[in-house]
């Protein structure tokens, strides 16, 4: 594919790939640099949702600390954190703890207390967490965060486009890389991903594979549609018939909750629970006047009904859904 590195890389960015893949995070980088330059005690949560780049930000911070000749330690998870606090903290300038959000609230509370009780006055600590964990466990912290690095919940089409373009140019083996994504295709990927970086790269990567197989000059809406279909077959394939009915009827119209519950043969309260849990990110409720209408993500996409119909037919569930 004529790339040095996969520009659609979906995982926490390795230190060796930061220059190519950690794109368009100017505000976060400036804040990290300013924090690392201080010689005081700093406790800085890096807050973001799944797929927003928390771990990549942590790895970038680790690299920047090493550039400044800081004695830095990065810990993935909390399993080895207690031993570190007892045995090594005296020699460290910077500690970075990733994946705090993946432990229980009880375990997080112990971590918070340990931070305040054993860390010396001239050390800087970064740890990654999610919006929900930070809100739910704020009362468990005995310390005050010096600063927050809060990653955006979602990026707009322009930001995502710049991010992808920057990655592809940095990773290309060609000096004059010709960016192939049409604006309409990027718009589709932005809507379908909800502005989440990891999901955006998932859809654009699948569209890129389709595009390369056709030997075309531009990647257009038809390629993105097929890329979305390829990804979402797996997404929808795990849902039961009732969930698929909810998605279908909230795509072909804008039903209110009562009508949609009737069409799906479930109680309105059950509909609420499914939308909040199984269908989170796929279906949303919007109050419009006295009614609450329900919309699927496909109702927001160009040719969304066609995309959904193709997926359901591929899953051999279309006739069951519309029966």
C-alpha positions as MATLAB code, in Angstrom:
seq = 'XXXXXXXXXXXXXXXXXXXXXXXXXXXXXXXXXXXXXXXXXXXXXXXXXXXXXXXXXXXXXXXXXXXXXXXXXXXXXXXXXXXXXXXXXXXXXXXXXXXXXXXXXXXXXXXXXXXXXXXXXXXXXXXXXXXXXXXXXXXXXXXXXXXXXXXXXXXXXXXXXXXXXXXXXXXXXXXXXXXXXXXXXXXXXXXXXXXXXXXXXXXXXXXXXXXXXXXXXXXXXXXXXXXXXXXXXXXXXXXXXXXXXXXXXXXXXXXXXXXXXXXXXXXXXXXXXXXXXXXXXXXXXXXXXXXXXXXXXXXXXXXXXXXXXXXXXXXXXXXXXXX';
ca = [
       0.000    0.000    0.000;
       3.128    2.229   -0.137;
       3.023    3.178    3.565;
       5.869    2.983    6.069;
       3.329    2.541    8.876;
      -0.399    1.803    8.854;
      -2.001    5.290    8.955;
      -5.265    3.760   10.209;
      -3.516    2.375   13.308;
      -6.219    1.590   15.895;
      -4.158    0.930   19.027;
      -2.271    3.007   21.603;
       0.525    4.583   19.580;
       3.986    3.166   20.250;
       6.718    5.596   21.193;
       8.498    4.921   17.886;
       5.378    5.934   15.920;
       4.435    9.107   17.797;
       5.890   11.465   15.182;
       3.886    9.847   12.388;
       0.594    9.092   14.123;
       0.072   11.515   17.025;
      -1.462   14.253   14.880;
      -3.353   17.477   15.630;
      -3.140   17.416   19.453;
      -1.520   20.839   19.794;
      -3.401   21.978   22.908;
      -2.780   18.728   24.761;
       0.907   18.708   23.776;
       1.422   22.287   24.949;
      -0.201   21.525   28.296;
       1.864   18.368   28.790;
       5.046   20.278   27.992;
       4.187   23.023   30.484;
       3.433   20.512   33.250;
       6.656   18.590   32.667;
       8.696   21.809   32.881;
       7.587   22.464   36.468;
       9.540   21.276   39.492;
       6.551   21.083   41.822;
       4.173   18.315   42.779;
       1.624   17.867   39.974;
      -1.222   15.350   39.726;
      -2.789   15.386   36.294;
      -5.634   13.081   35.174;
      -5.863   12.483   31.421;
      -9.603   12.142   30.900;
     -11.324   10.695   27.830;
     -13.732    8.066   26.561;
     -12.921    4.776   24.874;
     -11.026    5.366   21.648;
     -10.252    9.050   22.247;
      -6.495    8.578   22.628;
      -5.854    8.366   26.396;
      -3.150    5.702   26.132;
      -1.541    7.397   23.143;
      -1.437   10.650   25.122;
       0.186    8.788   28.015;
       2.843    7.319   25.712;
       3.481   10.756   24.175;
       3.922   12.142   27.711;
       6.406    9.368   28.534;
       8.473   10.213   25.461;
       8.430   13.947   26.168;
       9.535   13.329   29.757;
      12.504   11.296   28.524;
      13.431   14.105   26.119;
      13.666   16.416   29.142;
      15.977   13.901   30.884;
      13.336   13.181   33.511;
      13.547    9.933   35.453;
      10.187    8.585   34.289;
       8.270    5.345   34.848;
       5.186    4.248   32.919;
       2.849    1.645   34.420;
       0.179   -0.162   32.420;
      -2.602   -0.882   34.905;
      -2.396   -0.947   38.685;
      -1.054   -4.450   39.315;
       2.508   -3.271   39.967;
       1.658    0.169   41.302;
       1.903   -0.641   45.025;
       5.395   -2.144   44.693;
       6.532    0.892   42.755;
       5.298    3.268   45.444;
       7.270    1.435   48.127;
      10.496    0.679   46.288;
      11.158    3.170   43.491;
       9.253    6.395   43.946;
      12.116    8.176   45.657;
      14.188    8.208   42.466;
      11.450    9.240   40.053;
      10.527   12.622   38.607;
       7.472   11.513   36.590;
       5.051    8.592   36.956;
       2.484    7.771   34.278;
      -0.259    5.259   35.099;
      -2.455    4.004   32.255;
      -5.819    2.170   32.380;
      -6.981    3.279   35.828;
     -10.513    3.286   34.387;
     -10.361   -0.494   33.918;
     -10.318   -1.335   37.627;
     -13.135   -1.276   40.184;
     -14.076    1.878   42.087;
     -12.714    0.254   45.248;
      -9.347   -0.420   43.617;
      -9.298    3.106   42.187;
      -9.951    4.543   45.659;
      -6.882    2.725   47.019;
      -4.845    4.110   44.133;
      -6.026    7.669   44.834;
      -5.148    7.394   48.529;
      -1.736    5.987   47.707;
      -1.002    8.931   45.426;
      -1.593   11.460   48.165;
       0.106    9.558   50.966;
       3.445    8.498   49.475;
       4.332   10.766   46.574;
       7.043   13.307   47.262;
       6.661   17.037   46.769;
       8.640   17.375   43.516;
       7.102   14.572   41.449;
       4.628   14.730   38.549;
       1.944   12.071   38.131;
      -0.249   11.511   35.086;
      -2.985    8.880   35.062;
      -5.630    8.021   32.488;
      -9.306    7.763   33.336;
     -12.732    8.116   31.707;
     -15.278   10.918   32.092;
     -17.659    8.603   33.957;
     -15.040    7.211   36.335;
     -13.722   10.683   37.094;
     -17.232   11.921   37.913;
     -18.291    8.841   39.887;
     -15.159    8.616   42.028;
     -14.255   12.272   42.541;
     -15.407   12.043   46.167;
     -12.951    9.185   46.770;
      -9.921   11.378   46.047;
      -8.158   13.028   48.935;
      -6.022   15.112   46.574;
      -6.810   17.987   44.254;
      -5.793   17.514   40.645;
      -3.331   20.213   39.604;
      -4.554   20.251   36.026;
      -6.772   18.164   33.779;
      -6.022   17.095   30.241;
      -9.518   16.432   28.918;
      -9.650   14.782   25.494;
     -12.632   15.675   23.293;
     -15.555   13.258   23.377;
     -15.932   13.624   19.633;
     -14.199   15.433   16.788;
     -15.918   17.190   13.918;
     -15.549   16.255   10.270;
     -12.848   18.839    9.623;
     -10.701   17.729   12.572;
     -11.009   14.062   11.634;
     -10.147   14.811    8.022;
      -7.032   16.754    9.026;
      -6.014   13.972   11.387;
      -6.343   11.270    8.720;
      -4.662   13.404    6.049;
      -1.735   14.143    8.368;
      -1.291   10.502    9.252;
      -1.419    9.340    5.640;
       1.116   11.937    4.500;
       3.469   11.148    7.392;
       3.237    7.406    6.727;
       3.458    7.517    2.933;
       6.587    6.363    1.117;
       5.705    8.774   -1.696;
       7.080   12.307   -1.467;
       3.961   13.830   -3.033;
       1.138   11.823   -1.514;
      -2.213   12.299   -3.252;
      -4.904   12.184   -0.536;
      -7.840   10.228   -2.050;
     -10.735   10.741    0.379;
     -13.613   12.817   -1.000;
     -15.255   15.204    1.444;
     -18.593   13.363    1.226;
     -16.915   10.077    2.183;
     -15.257   11.678    5.210;
     -18.614   13.138    6.215;
     -20.166    9.643    6.204;
     -17.342    8.188    8.315;
     -17.578   11.120   10.733;
     -21.332   10.656   11.224;
     -21.165    6.877   11.539;
     -18.281    6.999   14.023;
     -19.946    9.689   16.136;
     -16.685   11.641   15.961;
     -14.789    8.925   17.875;
     -11.236    8.668   16.559;
     -10.829    4.903   16.830;
     -14.165    4.164   15.185;
     -13.446    6.755   12.482;
     -10.197    4.999   11.574;
     -11.994    1.649   11.546;
     -14.496    2.835    8.927;
     -11.947    4.721    6.821;
      -9.598    1.734    6.819;
     -12.292   -0.578    5.482;
     -13.282    2.013    2.870;
      -9.611    2.350    1.859;
      -9.393   -1.420    1.317;
     -12.443   -1.292   -0.964;
     -11.014    1.693   -2.839;
      -7.607    0.056   -3.429;
      -9.293   -3.055   -4.790;
     -10.970   -0.974   -7.504;
      -7.807    0.845   -8.655;
      -9.570    4.234   -8.581;
      -8.167    7.762   -8.278;
     -10.569    8.953   -5.572;
     -12.267    7.310   -2.601;
     -15.922    8.285   -2.806;
     -19.250    7.637   -1.092;
     -19.687    4.223   -2.722;
     -16.442    2.983   -1.147;
     -17.366    4.387    2.256;
     -20.831    2.817    2.099;
     -19.291   -0.593    1.500;
     -16.740   -0.006    4.251;
     -19.530    0.800    6.720;
     -21.439   -2.312    5.619;
     -18.365   -4.497    6.149;
     -17.780   -3.181    9.673;
     -21.408   -3.070   10.751;
     -22.205   -6.622    9.731;
     -20.251   -7.652   12.819;
     -21.792   -4.873   14.938;
     -25.393   -5.794   14.078;
     -24.731   -9.517   13.853;
     -24.490   -9.717   17.641;
     -27.948   -8.147   18.175;
     -31.212  -10.016   18.588;
     -34.291   -9.615   16.391;
     -35.940   -7.046   18.671;
     -32.879   -4.780   18.563;
     -32.769   -5.077   14.777;
     -36.454   -4.105   14.558;
     -35.791   -1.028   16.693;
     -32.941    0.011   14.405;
     -34.949   -0.626   11.232;
     -38.078    1.293   12.202;
     -36.047    4.186   13.595;
     -34.250    4.370   10.244;
     -37.152    4.356    7.818;
     -39.106    7.058    9.695;
     -39.017    9.082   12.907;
     -41.299    7.038   15.157;
     -42.239    8.136   18.637;
     -41.501    5.746   21.467;
     -45.031    4.346   21.732;
     -45.223    3.440   18.042;
     -41.700    1.990   18.007;
     -42.372   -0.168   21.071;
     -45.533   -1.469   19.379;
     -43.675   -2.270   16.147;
     -40.980   -4.073   18.115;
     -43.472   -5.982   20.313;
     -41.985   -4.713   23.578;
     -43.012   -2.477   26.476;
     -41.893    1.214   26.267;
     -39.757    0.750   29.407;
     -38.016   -2.198   27.769;
     -37.424    0.006   24.730;
     -35.769    2.607   26.974;
     -33.447    0.012   28.482;
     -32.434   -1.394   25.111;
     -31.673    2.054   23.689;
     -29.526    2.952   26.708;
     -27.670   -0.372   26.821;
     -27.567   -2.716   23.798;
     -28.200    0.053   21.257;
     -26.030    2.793   22.723;
     -24.350    4.603   19.844;
     -26.781    3.123   17.331;
     -30.086    4.669   18.402;
     -30.875    7.973   20.110;
     -34.018    9.594   21.565;
     -34.854   13.230   20.876;
     -37.676   15.213   22.501;
     -39.585   17.185   19.874;
     -42.517   19.078   21.332;
     -44.648   16.701   23.383;
     -43.257   13.585   21.724;
     -39.965   11.725   22.065;
     -38.831   10.505   18.661;
     -36.265    7.797   18.056;
     -33.576    7.926   15.371;
     -31.014    5.344   14.360;
     -27.532    6.344   13.255;
     -28.422    5.136    9.749;
     -31.192    7.721    9.463;
     -28.459   10.377    9.596;
     -26.371    8.833    6.813;
     -26.735    9.409    3.102;
     -28.338    6.203    1.769;
     -28.546    4.942    5.344;
     -31.677    2.889    4.678;
     -29.938    1.191    1.759;
     -26.875    0.479    3.917;
     -28.970   -1.047    6.695;
     -31.052   -3.090    4.275;
     -27.880   -4.540    2.714;
     -26.493   -5.471    6.141;
     -29.738   -7.172    7.191;
     -29.868   -9.119    3.936;
     -26.245  -10.189    4.351;
     -27.180  -11.421    7.843;
     -30.251  -13.158    6.380;
     -32.436  -11.244    8.851;
     -34.197   -8.736    6.593;
     -37.393  -10.742    6.104;
     -37.590  -11.425    9.850;
     -37.214   -7.731   10.671;
     -39.816   -6.342    8.268;
     -42.318   -9.191    8.701;
];
